[in-house]
Amino acid sequence: MNSRISTVFFIVILLLAGALGGLYYVKAEWKPPVLSVTPEHSRASARTIFTVTSSDQDSDLRALRVAIQQGSNTLDIVSKELPEGTTELREEFSLPKTGIKNEPLTLTVSVTDTSWHHFGRGNKAQIVRELNIDSKPPMVSVLSGQHNVNQGGAGLLVYSTDEELAMSGVRMGDYFFPGYPYQPGKYLCFFAVPYRLDSKSVTPSLFATDLAGNEVSVGFFFRPLPKKFKHDSISISDNFLQSKMGQFTEIYPNLSQPIDIFLKVNSELRAKNVNALLQLGKDTVPQMLWNGPFIRLPNSAPMAGFADNRTYLYQGKAVDNQTHLGVDLASLVASPVPAGNTGRVILAEFMGIYGNVVVLDHGFGLQSLYSHLSEIHVRKGDTVQRGQIIGKTGATGMAGGDHLHFGMLISGLEVQPIEWWDAHWIRDNITSKLQ
């Protein structure tokens, strides 16, 4: 009898042990959390903003710890238990402004999960990085001379630096135009004086940040050349509304009256399209892809100029006011449209007020735009040569008749195109500075 009880007891113990072992196997998963810390370079200062990201698909995240060590001194920067159910985290931190010396330190970032592995302590992911402390701002020197820039036009700034930069560029009021490495130790920045900006009240500056987050801002010689822009009144007919607003009914399905759709398209959609171009301005390469003056649509007459202000009239009343950017050029219907210069296609599709549009990137934030096309002959990602046919003129989008809306952009902001057709202007304001 006792032997039978002992056998049953032994079997129960084995079953319990097997169950606990199985539970431990399930709960004690072995994979540590995914962990990254940016920026990854080895220089830092109190201005450097670090970002920790971590995730775990198999267990919750339990705790985050960030610590630094200099010599025998250790300091916790972040030490926190994470809420139950946390599977992803994103945490920003900076080095303390006091209590550390201008000498190397060790940064340790670790994340643990809720796995039963290591007898309940969980899996740990850890990054250890040696950092050099750098609190000295970069030294930048402007190499280009005078910068005489038309209102609505473009300029080029060339500058040098004593160290690698994380970011640099020209600040012009609320606008920022990024600079790009050009040659070893040298950078260049295409910038603009926005047409609506009071150029006399704004002083641009060159801003730079090094890899450690130290910042510097310096002035440079700048002379704005104020310009006056044309004003037009344009009457909107019912025939125009009936023929054009059908393109946009899917965007505004709750509007039934063509004039109501027009007002939404001309203001709300226009603003979205302009913002989309600003975002597209980031899609550029640090190379000079173009050479020489840009090609103007052959055998064409100008129909509207850059920054023309327009009051729109419907049934004799002013209903809207907008500014036309770019230059409208009219030739024969469905005329072949040549690429203004060598570049890569970064947009080739229908886009709101612009209709069928192609945007070319020419490098360093310089881009060209061709809109209202009836046909598009290129695809995104293509490289096109100066003069290559990229489409045909048309009346898509908000065009009242067959023509080409040609635009030049600096970091996504439309600027005066006629400057880029002028070999003399390009030599005086661009290529001479690069030399």
C-alpha positions in Angstrom: 0.0 0.0 0.0 2.8 2.4 1.0 4.7 1.6 -2.2 1.6 2.4 -4.2 1.1 5.7 -2.5 4.8 6.5 -3.0 4.5 5.7 -6.7 1.4 7.9 -7.1 3.2 10.7 -5.1 6.2 10.4 -7.3 4.1 10.6 -10.5 2.3 13.7 -9.1 5.6 15.3 -8.4 6.8 14.5 -11.9 3.6 16.0 -13.4 3.9 19.1 -11.3 7.5 19.5 -12.3 6.7 19.0 -15.9 3.9 21.6 -15.7 6.1 24.1 -14.0 8.9 23.4 -16.5 6.5 23.9 -19.4 5.2 27.1 -17.8 8.8 28.3 -17.3 9.6 27.4 -20.9 6.7 29.5 -22.1 7.2 32.5 -19.7 11.0 32.4 -19.8 11.4 33.3 -23.5 15.0 33.9 -24.3 15.0 36.8 -26.8 16.1 40.2 -25.3 14.2 43.4 -26.3 15.2 45.3 -29.4 17.1 48.4 -28.4 18.6 51.4 -30.2 20.1 54.7 -29.2 20.5 57.7 -31.5 22.5 59.6 -32.5 25.2 57.0 -32.9 28.3 59.2 -33.2 30.8 59.4 -30.4 30.7 63.1 -29.6 28.2 64.7 -27.3 27.4 67.8 -25.2 24.6 68.9 -22.8 22.8 70.0 -26.0 22.7 66.6 -27.5 19.3 65.0 -27.5 19.5 61.2 -27.3 16.5 59.0 -28.3 16.1 55.5 -26.9 13.7 53.2 -28.7 12.9 49.7 -27.6 10.3 47.0 -28.3 9.6 43.4 -27.4 7.2 41.1 -29.3 7.2 38.3 -26.7 7.2 40.0 -23.3 6.3 43.4 -21.8 9.1 45.9 -21.2 9.8 46.2 -17.5 12.4 48.9 -16.8 14.7 51.5 -18.5 17.9 52.7 -17.1 20.3 55.3 -18.5 23.6 56.0 -16.7 26.9 57.7 -17.3 30.3 57.0 -15.7 33.3 59.3 -15.5 36.2 57.8 -13.6 34.7 56.4 -10.4 31.6 58.6 -10.5 28.3 57.0 -11.8 25.2 59.1 -12.3 21.7 57.8 -13.2 20.0 60.0 -15.9 16.9 57.8 -16.3 15.7 55.0 -14.0 12.1 54.0 -14.3 9.7 51.1 -14.1 7.5 50.9 -17.1 3.7 50.5 -16.9 2.2 47.0 -17.3 1.5 46.2 -20.9 4.3 48.3 -22.3 5.7 46.6 -25.5 7.3 49.7 -27.1 9.0 52.8 -25.7 10.5 56.0 -27.0 12.4 58.1 -24.5 14.5 61.2 -25.0 17.3 62.4 -22.6 20.3 64.7 -22.5 23.5 64.7 -20.5 23.4 66.9 -17.3 24.5 70.5 -17.7 26.5 70.3 -14.5 28.4 67.5 -12.7 30.4 66.2 -15.7 33.8 67.2 -17.0 35.1 67.9 -20.5 36.6 64.4 -20.7 35.4 61.1 -22.1 32.6 59.2 -20.3 30.8 55.9 -20.7 27.1 55.9 -21.5 25.1 52.8 -20.6 21.5 52.3 -21.7 19.7 49.1 -20.7 16.1 47.8 -21.0 14.7 44.6 -19.3 11.6 42.7 -20.0 9.1 40.7 -17.9 10.3 37.3 -19.1 10.8 34.7 -16.3 14.2 34.1 -17.8 17.2 34.4 -15.4 15.0 33.4 -12.5 12.5 36.2 -13.0 15.0 39.0 -13.6 14.0 39.0 -17.3 16.0 39.5 -20.5 18.2 42.5 -20.8 19.3 44.5 -23.8 22.2 46.9 -23.3 24.2 49.5 -25.3 27.5 50.8 -23.9 29.0 53.7 -25.7 32.2 55.8 -25.1 31.5 59.5 -25.6 33.8 62.4 -26.0 32.4 65.6 -24.4 32.5 68.6 -26.8 31.1 71.9 -25.6 32.8 74.1 -28.2 30.6 75.4 -31.1 31.7 74.9 -34.6 33.7 77.6 -36.4 32.1 78.5 -39.7 33.3 81.0 -42.3 31.4 82.5 -45.2 33.4 82.1 -48.4 31.0 83.6 -51.0 31.1 87.4 -51.2 28.1 89.5 -52.0 24.6 88.1 -51.9 22.3 90.5 -53.9 19.0 88.6 -54.0 15.7 89.7 -55.7 12.5 89.5 -53.7 11.1 86.1 -54.7 14.5 85.1 -56.1 17.3 82.8 -55.1 20.8 83.1 -53.7 23.8 80.9 -53.0 25.9 80.8 -49.8 29.2 78.9 -49.7 30.9 78.4 -46.3 33.6 76.3 -44.6 33.8 74.7 -41.2 36.4 73.2 -38.9 34.4 70.1 -38.2 31.6 67.9 -39.5 28.1 69.4 -39.1 24.9 67.7 -38.1 22.8 70.4 -39.7 23.4 73.8 -41.2 21.7 76.3 -43.5 20.2 79.8 -43.9 17.4 81.1 -41.7 15.3 83.7 -43.4 12.5 84.8 -41.0 10.4 81.7 -40.4 12.0 79.9 -43.3 14.9 77.5 -43.1 17.0 76.5 -46.2 19.3 73.5 -45.4 22.9 73.5 -46.5 24.8 70.4 -47.9 28.4 69.2 -47.9 30.0 70.2 -51.2 33.7 69.6 -50.9 35.9 68.5 -47.9 35.3 71.1 -45.2 33.0 73.2 -47.5 29.2 73.5 -47.6 26.7 75.3 -49.9 23.2 76.4 -49.4 20.7 77.6 -51.9 18.3 80.0 -50.2 15.5 82.4 -51.2 13.8 85.6 -50.3 10.1 84.5 -50.2 8.0 86.8 -52.4 5.7 87.7 -49.5 8.5 88.5 -47.1 9.3 92.1 -46.3 13.0 91.7 -47.2 13.9 95.0 -45.5 12.7 93.8 -42.1 14.5 90.4 -42.1 18.2 89.7 -41.6 19.2 86.2 -42.7 21.8 84.3 -40.8 23.9 81.2 -41.3 23.0 78.6 -38.6 25.1 75.5 -37.9 25.0 72.6 -35.4 27.9 70.1 -34.9 27.6 66.4 -34.1 27.6 67.2 -30.4 24.7 69.6 -30.6 26.7 72.8 -30.2 25.2 75.7 -32.2 26.4 78.8 -33.8 24.8 81.6 -35.9 26.6 84.1 -38.0 25.6 86.9 -40.3 26.7 87.5 -43.9 26.6 90.2 -46.5 23.1 90.4 -47.8 21.4 93.0 -50.0 17.7 92.4 -50.8 16.4 93.8 -54.0 12.7 94.6 -53.5 10.3 93.9 -56.4 6.7 94.8 -57.1 4.4 92.1 -58.4 1.4 92.3 -60.7 -2.2 92.1 -59.7 -5.0 90.7 -61.9 -8.7 90.2 -61.6 -10.0 86.9 -63.1 -13.6 86.2 -63.8 -14.8 82.7 -63.1 -17.5 81.6 -65.6 -20.0 78.8 -65.1 -18.6 77.1 -68.2 -15.1 77.0 -66.5 -16.6 75.6 -63.3 -18.6 72.9 -65.1 -15.6 71.8 -67.2 -12.9 71.9 -64.4 -14.5 71.0 -61.1 -15.3 67.4 -62.0 -11.7 66.6 -61.4 -12.2 67.4 -57.7 -15.6 66.0 -56.8 -14.1 62.9 -55.2 -12.0 65.1 -52.9 -15.1 67.1 -51.8 -18.1 64.7 -52.1 -20.2 66.7 -49.8 -20.2 69.8 -52.0 -22.6 69.9 -54.9 -22.2 73.5 -56.3 -19.3 73.9 -58.6 -18.5 77.4 -57.2 -18.2 75.9 -53.7 -15.9 73.2 -54.9 -13.8 75.9 -56.7 -13.4 77.9 -53.5 -12.3 74.8 -51.6 -9.8 73.8 -54.3 -8.4 77.3 -54.9 -7.7 77.8 -51.2 -7.7 74.6 -49.1 -6.3 72.2 -51.8 -3.9 74.8 -53.0 -2.4 75.2 -49.5 -2.1 71.4 -49.2 -0.3 71.2 -52.6 2.1 74.0 -51.7 2.9 72.2 -48.4 3.4 68.9 -50.3 6.0 70.7 -52.5 7.8 71.9 -49.3 7.9 68.3 -48.1 9.1 67.1 -51.5 11.9 69.7 -51.3 13.6 67.3 -48.8 13.9 64.6 -51.6 17.2 65.9 -53.0 20.8 64.7 -53.5 24.0 66.4 -52.4 25.2 66.6 -56.0 25.1 69.3 -58.8 23.1 67.4 -61.4 22.5 70.4 -63.7 24.7 72.6 -65.8 24.1 75.9 -67.6 20.9 77.8 -68.0 17.5 76.0 -67.8 15.6 75.5 -71.0 12.4 77.6 -71.6 9.5 76.0 -73.4 10.3 76.6 -77.0 8.2 79.0 -79.1 6.1 80.0 -76.2 4.6 83.2 -75.0 4.3 84.2 -71.3 0.7 84.2 -70.1 1.2 84.9 -66.4 4.2 85.8 -64.2 5.7 84.8 -61.0 3.9 86.0 -57.8 1.0 87.6 -59.7 -1.7 88.4 -57.2 -5.2 87.4 -58.4 -8.6 88.4 -57.3 -11.2 85.9 -58.5 -14.6 87.3 -59.5 -17.8 85.2 -59.8 -21.0 86.9 -61.0 -19.3 90.2 -60.6 -18.3 89.7 -56.9 -14.8 89.0 -55.5 -14.9 85.5 -54.0 -11.2 84.7 -53.5 -7.7 86.0 -53.6 -4.6 83.9 -54.3 -1.0 84.3 -55.6 0.1 82.5 -58.7 3.5 81.0 -58.4 5.7 80.0 -61.4 5.4 81.2 -65.0 2.6 80.2 -67.4 3.9 79.6 -71.0 1.6 78.9 -73.9 2.6 77.4 -77.3 0.7 75.0 -79.6 -1.8 72.6 -78.0 0.0 69.5 -76.6 3.4 70.9 -77.3 6.4 68.7 -76.2 7.8 69.8 -72.8 11.6 69.5 -72.4 13.3 69.0 -69.1 14.8 72.4 -68.1 18.0 70.7 -67.1 19.5 67.3 -66.1 17.9 65.9 -63.0 16.0 63.0 -61.5 12.2 62.6 -61.4 10.9 62.8 -57.9 7.2 63.2 -58.8 5.2 62.3 -61.9 1.4 62.1 -61.1 -1.8 64.1 -60.8 -1.6 66.6 -57.9 -4.5 68.9 -57.2 -4.4 72.4 -58.7 -1.3 71.5 -60.7 -3.0 68.6 -62.6 -0.6 66.2 -64.1 2.8 67.3 -62.8 6.5 66.4 -63.1 9.0 67.6 -60.5 12.8 67.2 -61.2 15.4 67.3 -58.5 18.7 68.9 -59.7 20.6 68.5 -56.4 21.3 70.5 -53.3 17.6 71.4 -52.9 17.2 72.9 -56.4 14.1 71.5 -58.2 12.0 72.4 -61.3 8.2 71.9 -61.8 6.1 71.2 -64.9 2.4 71.2 -64.5 -1.0 71.0 -66.3 0.5 68.4 -68.5 -1.8 66.4 -70.9 0.7 63.6 -71.0 3.5 62.4 -68.7 6.4 60.6 -70.4 8.6 59.8 -67.4 8.3 57.9 -64.1 9.5 58.6 -60.6 13.1 57.5 -60.2 14.0 58.2 -63.9 17.1 60.3 -64.7 16.4 62.8 -67.5 18.8 64.8 -69.5 18.6 68.5 -70.3 16.1 69.0 -73.2 14.7 65.4 -72.9 10.9 65.4 -73.5 9.1 64.6 -70.3 5.5 65.3 -71.4 3.1 67.5 -73.3 1.4 70.7 -72.4 -2.3 70.5 -71.4 -5.1 71.9 -69.3 -5.3 69.5 -66.3 -5.7 70.8 -62.8 -6.9 74.4 -62.5 -5.7 75.5 -65.9 -8.1 77.5 -68.0 -6.5 76.5 -71.3 -3.6 74.5 -72.7 -0.3 75.8 -71.3 2.7 74.9 -69.2 3.1 76.2 -65.6 6.9 76.1 -65.1 8.3 76.6 -61.6 11.7 76.6 -59.9 11.9 75.6 -56.3 14.4 76.0 -53.5 13.9 73.4 -50.8 10.3 73.1 -52.0 9.6 76.9 -52.1 8.7 78.3 -55.5 11.0 81.1 -56.6 11.3 83.4 -59.7 11.9 81.1 -62.7 13.3 83.7 -65.1 16.5 83.9 -63.2 17.3 80.3 -64.1 16.8 80.9 -67.8 19.5 83.7 -67.7 23.1 82.5 -68.3 24.5 85.8 -67.1 22.5 85.6 -63.8 23.6 82.0 -63.2 27.3 82.9 -63.8 27.2 86.0 -61.5 25.2 84.4 -58.7 25.9 80.7 -58.7 28.8 79.3 -60.7 31.2 82.1 -59.8 30.7 81.4 -56.1 31.4 77.7 -56.6 34.7 78.5 -58.3 
